[in-house]
Amino acid sequence: MTIAGGLALIILGAILKYAITWDPTWVNLDVLGTILMAGGAVGLLAGIVATALRRRSRSGADVYEQRYYRDPPSP
């Protein structure tokens, strides 16, 4: 999950928990919002860790390339 996906889940969960006053009988929106916010927080942390690991592995060691060219043999 990306960082943006985690933030989207947190925002959606907060809207469901705090902003909606409609109370359907078949689902508890407060619990659903809390679950989405917790899942978004876990996804956000996973995205941050994955990004940090990718950046660390790229900048870890410098690679140098050295090429030697020879003239082709004469005919």
C-alpha positions in Angstrom: 0.0 0.0 0.0 1.3 3.4 -0.9 1.4 6.4 1.4 -1.5 8.0 -0.4 -3.6 4.9 0.0 -3.0 4.9 3.7 -3.9 8.6 4.0 -7.1 8.0 1.9 -8.2 5.2 4.3 -7.5 7.4 7.3 -9.6 10.2 5.9 -12.4 8.0 4.8 -12.5 6.3 8.2 -12.5 9.7 10.0 -15.4 10.9 7.8 -17.4 7.7 8.6 -16.7 7.9 12.3 -17.0 11.7 13.1 -18.9 13.4 10.2 -21.8 11.1 9.3 -24.8 11.2 11.6 -26.9 8.7 9.7 -27.3 5.5 11.8 -28.2 2.4 9.7 -29.4 -0.7 11.5 -27.3 -3.2 9.5 -23.8 -1.6 10.1 -22.1 0.4 12.8 -20.4 3.3 11.0 -18.3 4.2 14.1 -16.7 0.8 14.2 -16.2 0.7 10.4 -14.6 4.1 10.6 -12.3 3.0 13.4 -11.3 -0.1 11.4 -10.5 2.0 8.3 -8.5 4.4 10.3 -6.4 1.6 11.9 -5.9 -0.1 8.6 -4.9 3.2 7.0 -2.4 3.9 9.8 -0.8 0.4 9.3 -0.7 1.0 5.5 0.8 4.4 6.0 3.6 3.0 8.2 4.2 0.2 5.7 4.4 2.7 2.8 6.9 4.9 4.7 9.1 1.9 5.6 9.0 0.6 2.1 10.0 4.0 0.7 12.8 4.4 3.2 14.1 0.9 2.4 14.1 1.6 -1.4 15.9 4.9 -0.9 18.5 3.4 1.4 19.3 0.5 -1.0 19.8 2.9 -4.0 22.2 5.3 -2.2 24.1 2.6 -0.3 27.1 2.0 -2.7 28.4 3.8 -5.7 29.0 1.8 -8.8 31.8 2.6 -11.1 32.1 1.3 -14.6 35.4 1.1 -16.4 35.6 0.1 -20.1 38.6 -0.6 -22.2 38.5 -0.3 -26.0 40.8 -1.9 -28.4 41.3 -1.1 -32.0 39.9 -3.8 -34.3 42.5 -6.0 -36.0 43.8 -4.7 -39.4 42.8 -6.8 -42.5 
